[in-house]
Amino acid sequence: SIFLVAVFTASTTYMLTKDLRNVQDPIVAEVCLFAVGVFSSTLMPTIARAMMIVDGIPQYVLISIYIFVQPILGYEAMLESVAVPSRGRFVPMCSAGTVLLNAITGIILWGDWDVTKSHVAYICTLLLIFEGVYLISDYDFFAGHIAQKREKKRKLIGQTKEETGFLLSDSSYGSLADTIEMNNGAI
């Protein structure tokens, strides 16, 4: 929990002292806002849970921290709307980061691993969440691989015409009727 507080405090201090709308490198703004958003999304439930466990002055301190952090989160959301260039990548990344950090915090700090009946199901659930987040994001890990595969296929199609006299059809080149027409009626 000290790590959560330290990262949240450092990123929040940076966010409040720098103008993230006009930074030289937009990645700096994204990383700072990512840290504030993800660590606060993990820290707030942890503080809320701790508020219910302790009594007296520690509980009042936790309530004060909780109330103090809420306007900071509002400011972070406003900055995020103008400082982040790709919301289609940033929002899913924050969601995945929050889920991962909450899972790690739950396992390490709150002992969720000991009360989980099926560790395989716990891990599989997290993997399904990450897959869903990936599918809704703008980021594509496999774009380069798919482009290379298409290029090889196009080269193969071109070579096939030269070597065999026939042009093979690909979905990007048209229908079977177009292929027959290009091959002078031969399939």
mmCIF file of the C-alpha atoms, coordinates in Angstrom:
data_MODEL
# 
_entry.id   MODEL 
# 
loop_
_atom_site.group_PDB 
_atom_site.id 
_atom_site.type_symbol 
_atom_site.label_atom_id 
_atom_site.label_alt_id 
_atom_site.label_comp_id 
_atom_site.label_asym_id 
_atom_site.label_entity_id 
_atom_site.label_seq_id 
_atom_site.pdbx_PDB_ins_code 
_atom_site.Cartn_x 
_atom_site.Cartn_y 
_atom_site.Cartn_z 
_atom_site.occupancy 
_atom_site.B_iso_or_equiv 
_atom_site.pdbx_formal_charge 
_atom_site.auth_seq_id 
_atom_site.auth_comp_id 
_atom_site.auth_asym_id 
_atom_site.auth_atom_id 
_atom_site.pdbx_PDB_model_num 
ATOM 1   C CA . SER A 1 1   ? 0.000   0.000   0.000   1.00 0.00 ? 1   SER A CA 1 
ATOM 2   C CA . ILE A 1 2   ? 2.989   2.295   0.510   1.00 0.00 ? 2   ILE A CA 1 
ATOM 3   C CA . PHE A 1 3   ? 3.901   1.696   -3.134  1.00 0.00 ? 3   PHE A CA 1 
ATOM 4   C CA . LEU A 1 4   ? 0.370   2.672   -4.226  1.00 0.00 ? 4   LEU A CA 1 
ATOM 5   C CA . VAL A 1 5   ? 0.453   5.851   -2.172  1.00 0.00 ? 5   VAL A CA 1 
ATOM 6   C CA . ALA A 1 6   ? 3.983   6.745   -3.369  1.00 0.00 ? 6   ALA A CA 1 
ATOM 7   C CA . VAL A 1 7   ? 3.197   6.345   -7.085  1.00 0.00 ? 7   VAL A CA 1 
ATOM 8   C CA . PHE A 1 8   ? -0.140  8.118   -6.716  1.00 0.00 ? 8   PHE A CA 1 
ATOM 9   C CA . THR A 1 9   ? 1.465   11.007  -4.803  1.00 0.00 ? 9   THR A CA 1 
ATOM 10  C CA . ALA A 1 10  ? 4.357   11.370  -7.271  1.00 0.00 ? 10  ALA A CA 1 
ATOM 11  C CA . SER A 1 11  ? 2.140   11.277  -10.366 1.00 0.00 ? 11  SER A CA 1 
ATOM 12  C CA . THR A 1 12  ? -0.447  13.594  -8.809  1.00 0.00 ? 12  THR A CA 1 
ATOM 13  C CA . THR A 1 13  ? 2.251   16.095  -7.812  1.00 0.00 ? 13  THR A CA 1 
ATOM 14  C CA . TYR A 1 14  ? 3.614   16.036  -11.363 1.00 0.00 ? 14  TYR A CA 1 
ATOM 15  C CA . MET A 1 15  ? 0.099   16.446  -12.782 1.00 0.00 ? 15  MET A CA 1 
ATOM 16  C CA . LEU A 1 16  ? -0.657  19.431  -10.523 1.00 0.00 ? 16  LEU A CA 1 
ATOM 17  C CA . THR A 1 17  ? 2.684   21.207  -11.085 1.00 0.00 ? 17  THR A CA 1 
ATOM 18  C CA . LYS A 1 18  ? 3.065   20.790  -14.873 1.00 0.00 ? 18  LYS A CA 1 
ATOM 19  C CA . ASP A 1 19  ? 0.793   21.932  -17.653 1.00 0.00 ? 19  ASP A CA 1 
ATOM 20  C CA . LEU A 1 20  ? 0.093   18.576  -19.292 1.00 0.00 ? 20  LEU A CA 1 
ATOM 21  C CA . ARG A 1 21  ? -1.935  20.221  -22.055 1.00 0.00 ? 21  ARG A CA 1 
ATOM 22  C CA . ASN A 1 22  ? 1.209   21.724  -23.560 1.00 0.00 ? 22  ASN A CA 1 
ATOM 23  C CA . VAL A 1 23  ? 3.988   19.194  -23.045 1.00 0.00 ? 23  VAL A CA 1 
ATOM 24  C CA . GLN A 1 24  ? 6.639   18.498  -25.666 1.00 0.00 ? 24  GLN A CA 1 
ATOM 25  C CA . ASP A 1 25  ? 5.985   14.770  -25.612 1.00 0.00 ? 25  ASP A CA 1 
ATOM 26  C CA . PRO A 1 26  ? 2.346   13.638  -25.275 1.00 0.00 ? 26  PRO A CA 1 
ATOM 27  C CA . ILE A 1 27  ? 3.566   10.283  -23.933 1.00 0.00 ? 27  ILE A CA 1 
ATOM 28  C CA . VAL A 1 28  ? 4.627   12.080  -20.724 1.00 0.00 ? 28  VAL A CA 1 
ATOM 29  C CA . ALA A 1 29  ? 1.078   13.344  -20.224 1.00 0.00 ? 29  ALA A CA 1 
ATOM 30  C CA . GLU A 1 30  ? -0.357  9.892   -20.991 1.00 0.00 ? 30  GLU A CA 1 
ATOM 31  C CA . VAL A 1 31  ? 1.951   8.113   -18.525 1.00 0.00 ? 31  VAL A CA 1 
ATOM 32  C CA . CYS A 1 32  ? 1.283   10.655  -15.772 1.00 0.00 ? 32  CYS A CA 1 
ATOM 33  C CA . LEU A 1 33  ? -2.493  10.558  -16.253 1.00 0.00 ? 33  LEU A CA 1 
ATOM 34  C CA . PHE A 1 34  ? -2.378  6.766   -16.560 1.00 0.00 ? 34  PHE A CA 1 
ATOM 35  C CA . ALA A 1 35  ? -0.576  6.535   -13.208 1.00 0.00 ? 35  ALA A CA 1 
ATOM 36  C CA . VAL A 1 36  ? -2.971  8.948   -11.507 1.00 0.00 ? 36  VAL A CA 1 
ATOM 37  C CA . GLY A 1 37  ? -6.046  7.194   -12.899 1.00 0.00 ? 37  GLY A CA 1 
ATOM 38  C CA . VAL A 1 38  ? -4.961  3.597   -12.346 1.00 0.00 ? 38  VAL A CA 1 
ATOM 39  C CA . PHE A 1 39  ? -3.378  4.057   -8.940  1.00 0.00 ? 39  PHE A CA 1 
ATOM 40  C CA . SER A 1 40  ? -6.280  6.147   -7.662  1.00 0.00 ? 40  SER A CA 1 
ATOM 41  C CA . SER A 1 41  ? -8.765  3.559   -8.953  1.00 0.00 ? 41  SER A CA 1 
ATOM 42  C CA . THR A 1 42  ? -6.901  0.966   -6.904  1.00 0.00 ? 42  THR A CA 1 
ATOM 43  C CA . LEU A 1 43  ? -6.188  3.182   -3.905  1.00 0.00 ? 43  LEU A CA 1 
ATOM 44  C CA . MET A 1 44  ? -9.769  4.388   -3.391  1.00 0.00 ? 44  MET A CA 1 
ATOM 45  C CA . PRO A 1 45  ? -11.342 0.938   -2.814  1.00 0.00 ? 45  PRO A CA 1 
ATOM 46  C CA . THR A 1 46  ? -8.399  0.027   -0.586  1.00 0.00 ? 46  THR A CA 1 
ATOM 47  C CA . ILE A 1 47  ? -8.957  3.164   1.510   1.00 0.00 ? 47  ILE A CA 1 
ATOM 48  C CA . ALA A 1 48  ? -12.714 2.507   1.616   1.00 0.00 ? 48  ALA A CA 1 
ATOM 49  C CA . ARG A 1 49  ? -12.127 -1.039  2.799   1.00 0.00 ? 49  ARG A CA 1 
ATOM 50  C CA . ALA A 1 50  ? -9.644  0.130   5.419   1.00 0.00 ? 50  ALA A CA 1 
ATOM 51  C CA . MET A 1 51  ? -12.159 2.738   6.646   1.00 0.00 ? 51  MET A CA 1 
ATOM 52  C CA . MET A 1 52  ? -14.538 -0.063  7.559   1.00 0.00 ? 52  MET A CA 1 
ATOM 53  C CA . ILE A 1 53  ? -11.853 -2.027  9.439   1.00 0.00 ? 53  ILE A CA 1 
ATOM 54  C CA . VAL A 1 54  ? -10.433 0.713   11.695  1.00 0.00 ? 54  VAL A CA 1 
ATOM 55  C CA . ASP A 1 55  ? -12.133 2.963   14.231  1.00 0.00 ? 55  ASP A CA 1 
ATOM 56  C CA . GLY A 1 56  ? -11.450 6.343   15.774  1.00 0.00 ? 56  GLY A CA 1 
ATOM 57  C CA . ILE A 1 57  ? -8.794  8.748   14.516  1.00 0.00 ? 57  ILE A CA 1 
ATOM 58  C CA . PRO A 1 58  ? -7.379  6.402   11.810  1.00 0.00 ? 58  PRO A CA 1 
ATOM 59  C CA . GLN A 1 59  ? -10.862 6.137   10.337  1.00 0.00 ? 59  GLN A CA 1 
ATOM 60  C CA . TYR A 1 60  ? -11.240 9.941   10.259  1.00 0.00 ? 60  TYR A CA 1 
ATOM 61  C CA . VAL A 1 61  ? -7.829  10.293  8.600   1.00 0.00 ? 61  VAL A CA 1 
ATOM 62  C CA . LEU A 1 62  ? -8.841  7.790   5.909   1.00 0.00 ? 62  LEU A CA 1 
ATOM 63  C CA . ILE A 1 63  ? -12.149 9.596   5.361   1.00 0.00 ? 63  ILE A CA 1 
ATOM 64  C CA . SER A 1 64  ? -10.266 12.893  4.985   1.00 0.00 ? 64  SER A CA 1 
ATOM 65  C CA . ILE A 1 65  ? -7.871  11.361  2.445   1.00 0.00 ? 65  ILE A CA 1 
ATOM 66  C CA . TYR A 1 66  ? -10.798 9.886   0.526   1.00 0.00 ? 66  TYR A CA 1 
ATOM 67  C CA . ILE A 1 67  ? -12.577 13.251  0.383   1.00 0.00 ? 67  ILE A CA 1 
ATOM 68  C CA . PHE A 1 68  ? -9.352  15.088  -0.555  1.00 0.00 ? 68  PHE A CA 1 
ATOM 69  C CA . VAL A 1 69  ? -8.590  12.755  -3.471  1.00 0.00 ? 69  VAL A CA 1 
ATOM 70  C CA . GLN A 1 70  ? -11.987 13.036  -5.194  1.00 0.00 ? 70  GLN A CA 1 
ATOM 71  C CA . PRO A 1 71  ? -11.448 16.563  -6.638  1.00 0.00 ? 71  PRO A CA 1 
ATOM 72  C CA . ILE A 1 72  ? -8.015  15.452  -7.852  1.00 0.00 ? 72  ILE A CA 1 
ATOM 73  C CA . LEU A 1 73  ? -9.691  12.667  -9.812  1.00 0.00 ? 73  LEU A CA 1 
ATOM 74  C CA . GLY A 1 74  ? -12.082 15.187  -11.350 1.00 0.00 ? 74  GLY A CA 1 
ATOM 75  C CA . TYR A 1 75  ? -9.153  17.354  -12.430 1.00 0.00 ? 75  TYR A CA 1 
ATOM 76  C CA . GLU A 1 76  ? -7.393  14.275  -13.853 1.00 0.00 ? 76  GLU A CA 1 
ATOM 77  C CA . ALA A 1 77  ? -10.487 13.456  -15.930 1.00 0.00 ? 77  ALA A CA 1 
ATOM 78  C CA . MET A 1 78  ? -10.627 17.020  -17.292 1.00 0.00 ? 78  MET A CA 1 
ATOM 79  C CA . LEU A 1 79  ? -6.933  16.951  -18.210 1.00 0.00 ? 79  LEU A CA 1 
ATOM 80  C CA . GLU A 1 80  ? -7.316  13.530  -19.774 1.00 0.00 ? 80  GLU A CA 1 
ATOM 81  C CA . SER A 1 81  ? -9.969  14.856  -22.138 1.00 0.00 ? 81  SER A CA 1 
ATOM 82  C CA . VAL A 1 82  ? -7.572  17.433  -23.641 1.00 0.00 ? 82  VAL A CA 1 
ATOM 83  C CA . ALA A 1 83  ? -4.078  15.996  -23.089 1.00 0.00 ? 83  ALA A CA 1 
ATOM 84  C CA . VAL A 1 84  ? -4.508  12.424  -24.332 1.00 0.00 ? 84  VAL A CA 1 
ATOM 85  C CA . PRO A 1 85  ? -4.263  12.096  -28.120 1.00 0.00 ? 85  PRO A CA 1 
ATOM 86  C CA . SER A 1 86  ? -5.849  8.637   -28.466 1.00 0.00 ? 86  SER A CA 1 
ATOM 87  C CA . ARG A 1 87  ? -8.782  7.958   -26.158 1.00 0.00 ? 87  ARG A CA 1 
ATOM 88  C CA . GLY A 1 88  ? -9.432  4.677   -27.971 1.00 0.00 ? 88  GLY A CA 1 
ATOM 89  C CA . ARG A 1 89  ? -6.103  3.409   -26.712 1.00 0.00 ? 89  ARG A CA 1 
ATOM 90  C CA . PHE A 1 90  ? -5.810  5.268   -23.399 1.00 0.00 ? 90  PHE A CA 1 
ATOM 91  C CA . VAL A 1 91  ? -9.150  4.333   -21.830 1.00 0.00 ? 91  VAL A CA 1 
ATOM 92  C CA . PRO A 1 92  ? -8.808  0.565   -22.462 1.00 0.00 ? 92  PRO A CA 1 
ATOM 93  C CA . MET A 1 93  ? -5.195  0.666   -21.235 1.00 0.00 ? 93  MET A CA 1 
ATOM 94  C CA . CYS A 1 94  ? -6.360  2.363   -18.023 1.00 0.00 ? 94  CYS A CA 1 
ATOM 95  C CA . SER A 1 95  ? -9.076  -0.256  -17.624 1.00 0.00 ? 95  SER A CA 1 
ATOM 96  C CA . ALA A 1 96  ? -6.601  -3.102  -18.068 1.00 0.00 ? 96  ALA A CA 1 
ATOM 97  C CA . GLY A 1 97  ? -4.105  -1.426  -15.728 1.00 0.00 ? 97  GLY A CA 1 
ATOM 98  C CA . THR A 1 98  ? -6.772  -0.928  -13.086 1.00 0.00 ? 98  THR A CA 1 
ATOM 99  C CA . VAL A 1 99  ? -7.925  -4.541  -13.264 1.00 0.00 ? 99  VAL A CA 1 
ATOM 100 C CA . LEU A 1 100 ? -4.343  -5.822  -13.067 1.00 0.00 ? 100 LEU A CA 1 
ATOM 101 C CA . LEU A 1 101 ? -3.341  -3.535  -10.189 1.00 0.00 ? 101 LEU A CA 1 
ATOM 102 C CA . ASN A 1 102 ? -6.555  -4.349  -8.297  1.00 0.00 ? 102 ASN A CA 1 
ATOM 103 C CA . ALA A 1 103 ? -5.864  -8.060  -8.723  1.00 0.00 ? 103 ALA A CA 1 
ATOM 104 C CA . ILE A 1 104 ? -2.276  -7.683  -7.488  1.00 0.00 ? 104 ILE A CA 1 
ATOM 105 C CA . THR A 1 105 ? -3.401  -5.518  -4.560  1.00 0.00 ? 105 THR A CA 1 
ATOM 106 C CA . GLY A 1 106 ? -6.126  -8.006  -3.692  1.00 0.00 ? 106 GLY A CA 1 
ATOM 107 C CA . ILE A 1 107 ? -3.681  -10.896 -3.711  1.00 0.00 ? 107 ILE A CA 1 
ATOM 108 C CA . ILE A 1 108 ? -0.833  -9.170  -1.851  1.00 0.00 ? 108 ILE A CA 1 
ATOM 109 C CA . LEU A 1 109 ? -2.603  -6.769  0.495   1.00 0.00 ? 109 LEU A CA 1 
ATOM 110 C CA . TRP A 1 110 ? -5.995  -8.330  1.175   1.00 0.00 ? 110 TRP A CA 1 
ATOM 111 C CA . GLY A 1 111 ? -5.183  -12.040 0.842   1.00 0.00 ? 111 GLY A CA 1 
ATOM 112 C CA . ASP A 1 112 ? -7.648  -12.777 -1.962  1.00 0.00 ? 112 ASP A CA 1 
ATOM 113 C CA . TRP A 1 113 ? -5.490  -15.683 -3.163  1.00 0.00 ? 113 TRP A CA 1 
ATOM 114 C CA . ASP A 1 114 ? -6.103  -17.581 0.080   1.00 0.00 ? 114 ASP A CA 1 
ATOM 115 C CA . VAL A 1 115 ? -9.897  -17.316 -0.147  1.00 0.00 ? 115 VAL A CA 1 
ATOM 116 C CA . THR A 1 116 ? -10.161 -17.975 -3.887  1.00 0.00 ? 116 THR A CA 1 
ATOM 117 C CA . LYS A 1 117 ? -11.564 -21.443 -4.512  1.00 0.00 ? 117 LYS A CA 1 
ATOM 118 C CA . SER A 1 118 ? -10.076 -21.850 -7.986  1.00 0.00 ? 118 SER A CA 1 
ATOM 119 C CA . HIS A 1 119 ? -6.854  -20.065 -8.851  1.00 0.00 ? 119 HIS A CA 1 
ATOM 120 C CA . VAL A 1 120 ? -7.130  -21.192 -12.467 1.00 0.00 ? 120 VAL A CA 1 
ATOM 121 C CA . ALA A 1 121 ? -10.595 -19.613 -12.730 1.00 0.00 ? 121 ALA A CA 1 
ATOM 122 C CA . TYR A 1 122 ? -9.247  -16.401 -11.143 1.00 0.00 ? 122 TYR A CA 1 
ATOM 123 C CA . ILE A 1 123 ? -6.454  -16.193 -13.720 1.00 0.00 ? 123 ILE A CA 1 
ATOM 124 C CA . CYS A 1 124 ? -8.754  -17.148 -16.610 1.00 0.00 ? 124 CYS A CA 1 
ATOM 125 C CA . THR A 1 125 ? -11.251 -14.469 -15.579 1.00 0.00 ? 125 THR A CA 1 
ATOM 126 C CA . LEU A 1 126 ? -8.492  -11.857 -15.636 1.00 0.00 ? 126 LEU A CA 1 
ATOM 127 C CA . LEU A 1 127 ? -7.337  -13.086 -19.051 1.00 0.00 ? 127 LEU A CA 1 
ATOM 128 C CA . LEU A 1 128 ? -10.892 -12.824 -20.409 1.00 0.00 ? 128 LEU A CA 1 
ATOM 129 C CA . ILE A 1 129 ? -11.168 -9.277  -19.075 1.00 0.00 ? 129 ILE A CA 1 
ATOM 130 C CA . PHE A 1 130 ? -7.857  -8.338  -20.723 1.00 0.00 ? 130 PHE A CA 1 
ATOM 131 C CA . GLU A 1 131 ? -8.964  -9.919  -23.993 1.00 0.00 ? 131 GLU A CA 1 
ATOM 132 C CA . GLY A 1 132 ? -12.223 -7.947  -23.905 1.00 0.00 ? 132 GLY A CA 1 
ATOM 133 C CA . VAL A 1 133 ? -10.356 -4.718  -23.196 1.00 0.00 ? 133 VAL A CA 1 
ATOM 134 C CA . TYR A 1 134 ? -7.942  -5.458  -26.067 1.00 0.00 ? 134 TYR A CA 1 
ATOM 135 C CA . LEU A 1 135 ? -10.805 -6.120  -28.459 1.00 0.00 ? 135 LEU A CA 1 
ATOM 136 C CA . ILE A 1 136 ? -12.434 -2.736  -27.769 1.00 0.00 ? 136 ILE A CA 1 
ATOM 137 C CA . SER A 1 137 ? -9.176  -0.777  -27.959 1.00 0.00 ? 137 SER A CA 1 
ATOM 138 C CA . ASP A 1 138 ? -7.680  0.943   -30.998 1.00 0.00 ? 138 ASP A CA 1 
ATOM 139 C CA . TYR A 1 139 ? -4.340  -0.729  -30.378 1.00 0.00 ? 139 TYR A CA 1 
ATOM 140 C CA . ASP A 1 140 ? -3.483  -3.736  -32.539 1.00 0.00 ? 140 ASP A CA 1 
ATOM 141 C CA . PHE A 1 141 ? -0.555  -5.906  -31.472 1.00 0.00 ? 141 PHE A CA 1 
ATOM 142 C CA . PHE A 1 142 ? -0.800  -8.049  -34.600 1.00 0.00 ? 142 PHE A CA 1 
ATOM 143 C CA . ALA A 1 143 ? -1.135  -5.350  -37.271 1.00 0.00 ? 143 ALA A CA 1 
ATOM 144 C CA . GLY A 1 144 ? 2.468   -5.712  -38.464 1.00 0.00 ? 144 GLY A CA 1 
ATOM 145 C CA . HIS A 1 145 ? 2.230   -9.486  -38.700 1.00 0.00 ? 145 HIS A CA 1 
ATOM 146 C CA . ILE A 1 146 ? -1.027  -9.373  -40.662 1.00 0.00 ? 146 ILE A CA 1 
ATOM 147 C CA . ALA A 1 147 ? 0.383   -6.761  -43.062 1.00 0.00 ? 147 ALA A CA 1 
ATOM 148 C CA . GLN A 1 148 ? 3.456   -8.930  -43.700 1.00 0.00 ? 148 GLN A CA 1 
ATOM 149 C CA . LYS A 1 149 ? 1.265   -11.958 -44.338 1.00 0.00 ? 149 LYS A CA 1 
ATOM 150 C CA . ARG A 1 150 ? -0.876  -10.027 -46.832 1.00 0.00 ? 150 ARG A CA 1 
ATOM 151 C CA . GLU A 1 151 ? 2.228   -8.757  -48.640 1.00 0.00 ? 151 GLU A CA 1 
ATOM 152 C CA . LYS A 1 152 ? 3.617   -12.291 -48.955 1.00 0.00 ? 152 LYS A CA 1 
ATOM 153 C CA . LYS A 1 153 ? 0.254   -13.474 -50.287 1.00 0.00 ? 153 LYS A CA 1 
ATOM 154 C CA . ARG A 1 154 ? 0.178   -10.669 -52.856 1.00 0.00 ? 154 ARG A CA 1 
ATOM 155 C CA . LYS A 1 155 ? 3.692   -11.554 -54.006 1.00 0.00 ? 155 LYS A CA 1 
ATOM 156 C CA . LEU A 1 156 ? 2.723   -15.214 -54.255 1.00 0.00 ? 156 LEU A CA 1 
ATOM 157 C CA . ILE A 1 157 ? -0.362  -14.315 -56.300 1.00 0.00 ? 157 ILE A CA 1 
ATOM 158 C CA . GLY A 1 158 ? 1.767   -12.220 -58.681 1.00 0.00 ? 158 GLY A CA 1 
ATOM 159 C CA . GLN A 1 159 ? 4.371   -15.002 -59.036 1.00 0.00 ? 159 GLN A CA 1 
ATOM 160 C CA . THR A 1 160 ? 1.678   -17.580 -59.681 1.00 0.00 ? 160 THR A CA 1 
ATOM 161 C CA . LYS A 1 161 ? 0.407   -15.600 -62.698 1.00 0.00 ? 161 LYS A CA 1 
ATOM 162 C CA . GLU A 1 162 ? 3.914   -15.396 -64.168 1.00 0.00 ? 162 GLU A CA 1 
ATOM 163 C CA . GLU A 1 163 ? 4.812   -19.021 -63.500 1.00 0.00 ? 163 GLU A CA 1 
ATOM 164 C CA . THR A 1 164 ? 1.532   -20.740 -64.359 1.00 0.00 ? 164 THR A CA 1 
ATOM 165 C CA . GLY A 1 165 ? -0.339  -18.311 -66.555 1.00 0.00 ? 165 GLY A CA 1 
ATOM 166 C CA . PHE A 1 166 ? -3.198  -18.135 -64.026 1.00 0.00 ? 166 PHE A CA 1 
ATOM 167 C CA . LEU A 1 167 ? -3.988  -15.424 -61.509 1.00 0.00 ? 167 LEU A CA 1 
ATOM 168 C CA . LEU A 1 168 ? -5.283  -16.725 -58.176 1.00 0.00 ? 168 LEU A CA 1 
ATOM 169 C CA . SER A 1 169 ? -8.038  -14.774 -56.480 1.00 0.00 ? 169 SER A CA 1 
ATOM 170 C CA . ASP A 1 170 ? -7.748  -13.163 -53.067 1.00 0.00 ? 170 ASP A CA 1 
ATOM 171 C CA . SER A 1 171 ? -10.614 -11.461 -51.261 1.00 0.00 ? 171 SER A CA 1 
ATOM 172 C CA . SER A 1 172 ? -8.810  -8.147  -51.719 1.00 0.00 ? 172 SER A CA 1 
ATOM 173 C CA . TYR A 1 173 ? -8.645  -8.674  -55.507 1.00 0.00 ? 173 TYR A CA 1 
ATOM 174 C CA . GLY A 1 174 ? -12.333 -9.320  -56.187 1.00 0.00 ? 174 GLY A CA 1 
ATOM 175 C CA . SER A 1 175 ? -14.748 -12.148 -56.786 1.00 0.00 ? 175 SER A CA 1 
ATOM 176 C CA . LEU A 1 176 ? -14.391 -15.503 -58.531 1.00 0.00 ? 176 LEU A CA 1 
ATOM 177 C CA . ALA A 1 177 ? -16.041 -14.006 -61.635 1.00 0.00 ? 177 ALA A CA 1 
ATOM 178 C CA . ASP A 1 178 ? -13.291 -11.342 -61.756 1.00 0.00 ? 178 ASP A CA 1 
ATOM 179 C CA . THR A 1 179 ? -10.637 -14.065 -61.451 1.00 0.00 ? 179 THR A CA 1 
ATOM 180 C CA . ILE A 1 180 ? -12.170 -16.071 -64.309 1.00 0.00 ? 180 ILE A CA 1 
ATOM 181 C CA . GLU A 1 181 ? -12.318 -12.938 -66.443 1.00 0.00 ? 181 GLU A CA 1 
ATOM 182 C CA . MET A 1 182 ? -8.652  -12.113 -65.676 1.00 0.00 ? 182 MET A CA 1 
ATOM 183 C CA . ASN A 1 183 ? -7.645  -15.649 -66.628 1.00 0.00 ? 183 ASN A CA 1 
ATOM 184 C CA . ASN A 1 184 ? -9.501  -15.493 -69.957 1.00 0.00 ? 184 ASN A CA 1 
ATOM 185 C CA . GLY A 1 185 ? -12.273 -17.823 -68.885 1.00 0.00 ? 185 GLY A CA 1 
ATOM 186 C CA . ALA A 1 186 ? -10.054 -20.469 -67.239 1.00 0.00 ? 186 ALA A CA 1 
ATOM 187 C CA . ILE A 1 187 ? -10.339 -21.254 -63.557 1.00 0.00 ? 187 ILE A CA 1 
# 
